[in-house]
Amino acid sequence: MNDIRILVVDDEASARSGLEKLLRQSGYVVDTAKDGKEALLVVADHPPEVVVTDLKMPEMDGMTLLGKLRESDRDLPVIVATAFGDVSSAVAAMRAGASDYLTKPIDFEALLVAIERARERRALRVEAENLRRQLRERDAEGLQGLIGASPAMQKVYRTARQVAASRATVLITGESGTGKGELARAIHALSPRAKMPFVSLHCAAVPETLLESEMFGHEKGSFTGADKRRVGRFEQAHGGTLFLDEIGEISPLVQTKLLRVLQERSLERVGGNETINVDVRVVAATNRDLTTEVREGRFREDLYYRLNVVHLDMPPLRLRGSDVLVLANAFLRRFAEDNKKPVEELSEDARTKVLAHRWPGNVRELENAIERAVVLCEGSRIEADDLPFEAAQPMKGPVRVPGSTMAEVERWAILATLEATGGSTAKAAELLDISVRTIQYRLHEYGLVGKEKQDKGPTSR
């Protein structure tokens, strides 16, 4: 913890010096001030990473100090200390931007947990700002609509840039709601065809009897209801890109005709004899495992290889780490503007809840959740209760490897070890070779504070 600077602000000399001594013993660099005025002078000379302040002080009280600090550094974590039972002051401070609150006399272990939590939250906000900067740069490169900087997404971006300049057919796979359509549009935007049409066809949304006509067009009178000639999606996309979403849903007959168009770059409309040459770059997408579909005879092997010249796999949201918060904030800004609501941010509890959720519906589910939360939000920040899903429950069984994130593996290890030690944080810390403070901090994150057995054991390793 070397060089981590904490500012303690309290008009009571004994409380101030006591916290200073304990924090220094824990490895922090500590400055002190007797009121808000003195604190602002200290902050100007030695900017802290966390401020711990009393609310009731002469000259300048803690609420006024909090407002001044928020004006100069919106992300500086401020932990406030309130009198026992003074709930209204604690609520007012949290609404004004305090990152946490503790009741006096301050429990030192609780303070250490609050400091570590505040520092990690600030680090997340700094990371989010860096990600937003990267997104602005990526937008300039033609990757609009794709948000995230996780390693899995960086791999997707690299391949998308490489393949965009070619006319090679691309197959995008991934679970529903991962953003396959946005990736297809990004490839088109990066390609030499960017100024030509981008045409999309959701194959699963069109009845099988009409899909051939949608793709290739038809002549007047070719079937009942065909009262005029129709130009199909391939012709509409001439010179540009055709995105065939849910390609795994098309029938064997359409598969055969699509293969011919891809091989010969020409087509005949339904009911017609004229051969029409088309210059179209095809990008296809599916949430099915096409290798299994081929093996079981439901998808033509030759068509699969024709589509799968370049393969891109969109990772599920649960494997994208802090991307989920960047996406959530992007959706929040968009829907707040669309609905003309003064919603500015997610509360700390809401962020924790978002990070803990598994997101089975991926980016689409997150987008819908944030839109609903913005619409129903009554203040300037979205609270955990505004989010339309249940908080994640503690993991009962073993995690899946592969298939689980490191955070999930860590969570399972901590909870399983606590269960094995009868809830003893000291014994669990010894077995896991981590500090009791880290376990307490994680339990705060998991919403299980107070459920662990409190015992007297080593506080660090």
Rosetta blueprint (number, residue, H / E / L):
1 M L
2 N L
3 D L
4 I L
5 R E
6 I E
7 L E
8 V E
9 V E
10 D L
11 D L
12 E L
13 A H
14 S H
15 A H
16 R H
17 S H
18 G H
19 L H
20 E H
21 K H
22 L H
23 L H
24 R H
25 Q H
26 S L
27 G L
28 Y L
29 V E
30 V E
31 D E
32 T E
33 A E
34 K L
35 D L
36 G H
37 K H
38 E H
39 A H
40 L H
41 L H
42 V H
43 V H
44 A H
45 D H
46 H L
47 P L
48 P L
49 E L
50 V E
51 V E
52 V E
53 T E
54 D E
55 L L
56 K L
57 M L
58 P L
59 E L
60 M L
61 D L
62 G H
63 M H
64 T H
65 L H
66 L H
67 G H
68 K H
69 L H
70 R H
71 E H
72 S H
73 D L
74 R L
75 D L
76 L L
77 P L
78 V E
79 I E
80 V E
81 A E
82 T E
83 A E
84 F L
85 G L
86 D L
87 V H
88 S H
89 S H
90 A H
91 V H
92 A H
93 A H
94 M H
95 R H
96 A L
97 G L
98 A L
99 S L
100 D E
101 Y E
102 L E
103 T E
104 K E
105 P L
106 I L
107 D L
108 F H
109 E H
110 A H
111 L H
112 L H
113 V H
114 A H
115 I H
116 E H
117 R H
118 A H
119 R H
120 E H
121 R H
122 R H
123 A H
124 L H
125 R H
126 V H
127 E H
128 A H
129 E H
130 N H
131 L H
132 R H
133 R H
134 Q H
135 L H
136 R H
137 E H
138 R H
139 D H
140 A H
141 E L
142 G L
143 L L
144 Q L
145 G L
146 L L
147 I L
148 G L
149 A L
150 S L
151 P H
152 A H
153 M H
154 Q H
155 K H
156 V H
157 Y H
158 R H
159 T H
160 A H
161 R H
162 Q H
163 V H
164 A H
165 A L
166 S L
167 R L
168 A L
169 T L
170 V E
171 L E
172 I E
173 T E
174 G L
175 E L
176 S L
177 G L
178 T L
179 G L
180 K H
181 G H
182 E H
183 L H
184 A H
185 R H
186 A H
187 I H
188 H H
189 A H
190 L H
191 S L
192 P L
193 R L
194 A L
195 K L
196 M L
197 P L
198 F E
199 V E
200 S E
201 L E
202 H E
203 C H
204 A H
205 A H
206 V L
207 P L
208 E H
209 T H
210 L H
211 L H
212 E H
213 S H
214 E H
215 M H
216 F H
217 G L
218 H E
219 E L
220 K L
221 G L
222 S L
223 F L
224 T L
225 G L
226 A L
227 D L
228 K L
229 R L
230 R E
231 V L
232 G L
233 R H
234 F H
235 E H
236 Q H
237 A L
238 H L
239 G L
240 G L
241 T E
242 L E
243 F E
244 L E
245 D E
246 E L
247 I H
248 G H
249 E H
250 I L
251 S L
252 P H
253 L H
254 V H
255 Q H
256 T H
257 K H
258 L H
259 L H
260 R H
261 V H
262 L H
263 Q H
264 E H
265 R L
266 S E
267 L E
268 E L
269 R L
270 V E
271 G L
272 G L
273 N L
274 E L
275 T L
276 I E
277 N E
278 V L
279 D L
280 V L
281 R E
282 V E
283 V E
284 A E
285 A E
286 T E
287 N L
288 R L
289 D L
290 L H
291 T H
292 T H
293 E H
294 V H
295 R H
296 E L
297 G L
298 R L
299 F L
300 R L
301 E H
302 D H
303 L H
304 Y H
305 Y H
306 R H
307 L H
308 N L
309 V L
310 V E
311 H E
312 L E
313 D E
314 M L
315 P L
316 P L
317 L H
318 R H
319 L H
320 R L
321 G L
322 S L
323 D H
324 V H
325 L H
326 V H
327 L H
328 A H
329 N H
330 A H
331 F H
332 L H
333 R H
334 R H
335 F H
336 A H
337 E H
338 D H
339 N L
340 K L
341 K L
342 P L
343 V L
344 E L
345 E E
346 L E
347 S L
348 E H
349 D H
350 A H
351 R H
352 T H
353 K H
354 V H
355 L H
356 A H
357 H L
358 R L
359 W L
360 P L
361 G L
362 N H
363 V H
364 R H
365 E H
366 L H
367 E H
368 N H
369 A H
370 I H
371 E H
372 R H
373 A H
374 V H
375 V H
376 L H
377 C L
378 E L
379 G L
380 S L
381 R E
382 I E
383 E L
384 A H
385 D H
386 D H
387 L L
388 P L
389 F L
390 E L
391 A L
392 A L
393 Q L
394 P L
395 M L
396 K L
397 G L
398 P L
399 V L
400 R L
401 V L
402 P L
403 G L
404 S L
405 T L
406 M H
407 A H
408 E H
409 V H
410 E H
411 R H
412 W H
413 A H
414 I H
415 L H
416 A H
417 T H
418 L H
419 E H
420 A H
421 T L
422 G L
423 G L
424 S E
425 T H
426 A H
427 K H
428 A H
429 A H
430 E H
431 L H
432 L H
433 D L
434 I L
435 S L
436 V H
437 R H
438 T H
439 I H
440 Q H
441 Y H
442 R H
443 L H
444 H H
445 E H
446 Y H
447 G L
448 L L
449 V L
450 G L
451 K L
452 E L
453 K E
454 Q L
455 D L
456 K L
457 G L
458 P L
459 T L
460 S L
461 R L
